[in-house]
């Protein structure tokens, strides 16, 4: 049976594409959180039933009982990682590009002791698997440091800061948001080697020595590469060749040089280093001679030294990185600097940073597989969603269509046609001119002032063509070359020097009614807006106009919310009795038409009253027979029926969750955090 692997990058790519899409910038990237089900669950509200994958339940029933919704903004979505709070005396895993990190705790979240922020640190070295007893602190490091060490031997890389606002909005008990630090990203080094793991310590690495220089030992005879070392050094010539001398304290601290010669002259024991120290040591300079580490691979400039445990058969207990190097995809490391040789050699494993370097891509490095979607139903949302009754289900729907959108227009150029498709677009000017014909489906670059068509368009793009008095919009079906593209139909007008525009489609729909200065558009995808950089274009008529106002079902509110209840206007003077919340209403009989009362707004006589209903099925005919309440027995004459804001059963329901019932109020808001795994 064949085996396969879906890599973490696959999930992460899907996650990133989802987050990128939640910007509402195009006609097909509009997400809404919705509330549904004001009726009790079939078996009562004592037990909340699990959601079902049955399309009837998660799609059709959710839609039929949908009450209202609110658009999800890109600021409402963040990638998240599993939450591992730093806890003292915990043995943390360390980053290692050679192993599967999926279930490893190789990073921590630390609460600031002085601010309300939280910090995320990656473990680069865990002190050979010992417990962490000192928390990493942002105050002790900065974005351009490759790593920093705590006194417990751990080495950490600061990744990013979580502000209190982001924490409150997106974090949960088990997850925290990813908020990359631009300075960390900018200072990351691709393919660096920050750690070399000692997987086997070996023994008999005798080329080590520690002492402090005396005045006579520094640059012997004025030679900047010649140093005398302590008298307890090896009596054997060449013993320290290829080892490393490092200034570990005092003047010149942090400098290292390879030893290229070692010899004894009378009573002096002398080393020759590869080149002069940039800062000359003095009598405060404490030095160590240790075996060096040779690093080979496809990168460059990585250097390290091996630290020897003299109490354990002169074994190697740690590798200290002297230069991280860069651009390694693979590397091998060996310990050198022991002239006597050893058969019990240490085994080293270089740990190579992610391809972009530590901190370059926090989502990938920390294996973000979840998204936190946080939204709030805030009171009435400016009187656009109801605050009566309750709901039991929340969910997310993508790209629903709006039913009745009225666009008030200015600067109308042409005559719209009933039933034609219209687009609201942002045209983008291109340099050069094109020719178009009513008898051909090609768009050709103007010979004297051409536009580079194959760079401006791809198959499926829309192109808007205008010569100032005539206009046309169509889709590209073939990109022939830089001078010609083919459209789905013949040109809307003839011209040899028209302007071609790449377009961003913000919304599209079909004209249902036309007035002198407005059009009513149905089946609207995307979001319409009254902005001066957008145009409405008729696909058949070529008519162009600007939008000065947008109404949804007669309400000026844009597309930030929707009300999915049907609105029945009833004559207050005709009301007999009353109507009860959640009861069935019908006209003639329930088989002909029925729905459920969500809200009954009973107004004074001579003023219209309203019933807002969910799951309205069949046809309610205004001005004919009375509407009847099945439980209350109330009756009333219907004057008008306004359908829900959305075209029923359009868009895709991506998420549903059943809850204990939530009673709405005009002084109440409900905030939700949905953690979705990819």
C-alpha positions, 0 to 999 in steps of 0.5 A: 500500500503506498505511503504518503505525507501531507507536510505541515507546509501544506496546512500552513499554505492553506491557512495563509491563503484563507487569512489572505482571502479575508480582506473583502477586496474582491468579489469572491472573498467576503465572509460573514459570521451569522446567528441562527435558530431562535427556535428550541432544539428538537429535543429541547434546550437542556442538551446542546446537540452536536453539529452534523455533517448532514447538509440538510442540518448544517446548510439548509436548516442553518439558512432557513433559521438564520437571523442576522450576520456581520461581516468578518474583517481581516483584522478579525483573523489571526493565525495561532500556535499552540500555547506553551507557557514557560513553567520553571523546572520544565525540560523543553525541547529544542529546535532541530531541523533534523527531527519532527517537531510537530509534538515538541515543546520547543518554544514558550510564551512568557508573561511580562512582569512589567507590561501587559505584553507577552513574548514568544521565545524559541528554544535553540539549546536546552542545555543538553536536556536539563530543566529550564529554571530561568525564564527568558526576558525581552528586556535582556535581548533585542530583535537583532541578536541571534540568540541569548543565554539565560543562567540555566544554560538555555539559549533562546531566540526572541520571536515576537511580542503579543500585545494585550489587545491581540491577546484579548482578541485572539488568544485562548486557553490553548492557543496564542496569536502569531504577530511577527516582529518586522525587526526580527524578520529583517535581521534573520540570517538564512541558513545560519548554524546557531547550534551544533548538538553533541550527540556523542561526547567522545573522550581524550580531547586533551588540547585544552588550556585556560589562563590569563596573559601576563605582560611578557606573553603578549605579542612576543617580540612585537609580533602580533601573531605570536603569544606565550602561553602558560607554563603548564601547557603541553611539552610537545611541539605542534600539540595545539595546532588547529586548536582555537584560542578564545578570549573569554573575559577581559580586554578583547572578549569574544575574539577567537583565532585558530592556532597554526603553530605551537613550539617550545623555545627555551622555557617559553611555550609559544603559539602562532595564530592565523592573524592578529586580534583586532583588539589586542589582549592585555593582562586582563584577558583570560584565554582558553585553548580548545579543540576547533570544529571544522564545518563543511556544507553548502553555506559559508563562514560558520565557525565553532569551538569544542568545550572539554569536560576535564572531569569526564575523560576530556570529553566534549560537552558543548559546541560554542558557535563563534560565527553562525555563517549563512546559506547552509542547507546541509552541513557536517561538523567534526572536532579537530585539534588533538595531535595525539589522535583519538579513537573515541571521537565525538559525534556532532550534528549541526542544527541549521536554521529555517531557510529564511533564518530564525524569526523570518517566518514565525507561522512556519517555524512555530507550525501554525495550524490554527486560525483564531476568528474573533468577532463581536455582535455589538448591540444593534450594530447601528440599528442593522441587526435585531436585539430581540429573541435569542439564537442557538447557532453561530457560523461562518458563511462565505460569499452569499448573494444580496437580494435587493440592492438599490444603487443611487447613481450620478453621471449616468452615461448611456441607458441600462437594460433591464436584466443585464449584468452590471459590475462595480469596478475599480478601473486601473489605467494602462499605458497605451491604446487599443483598437476594438471592433463590433465584428471581432472578439479581439482587442489589439494594441494600437500600432503607434501607442501600444499597450503590453497586453500579455503583461496586463492580462491573463485568461479570466481577467476582466478588461474595461475599454473606454474612449470617453463616450463609449464603454465596454466590459468583457472577459479575456479568453485567450492571451495571444501575445503582447499585441492581442487578446481575445474576449468572450464576445465582439466589441461593444463599439468600434474604435482604433485608439481606446483606453484599456483598463485592468479592473478590480471587480468589487461587486456584480449582479443583475438589474431588476428595476430601473429608475431615472437615477437609480437601479435595483440590483439582485443576486449581488456578489461582493460589496457595493460602495459609494466611492469616487474611484469606482464605476458601475458598468453594464455588460450589455448596454455599456452604460457607465455611472458612479454610485452616490448611495447604497441601500440594502432592502431600503436601508442605507447600511452597506454590506457590513451586516445583514438581516435574514428575517422576512419583514411583513408589514401589517395593518395595525387596525386589522390586528385581532389578538396578538402574535407569540414569539416563535409560533408558526404563522400562515396564510390560508393553510400551513401547506400553502405558506408558513414561517416562524415569528421572530419579533412582533412589533405591535405599533399604535393604530393607524401606524403600521406594525411588523412581523419579522419572520424566519423560515418563511416558505410558500407565498404570503400574498399582501392584501388578501387573506389574513395572516394567522398565528397558529398558537396565539390565534392572532390575525392581521392583514398583510400589506407588504412582504420584504424578503431577507437581505440574502438570497436564500441558499447562496454562498457556502457555510464553512462553520457552524457551532451549536450553543446554549441559547443566547438572549439578545438585548440592546445593551448587550454584545456577544464576542466569539473566538473560533479556533479553526484547524487547518 
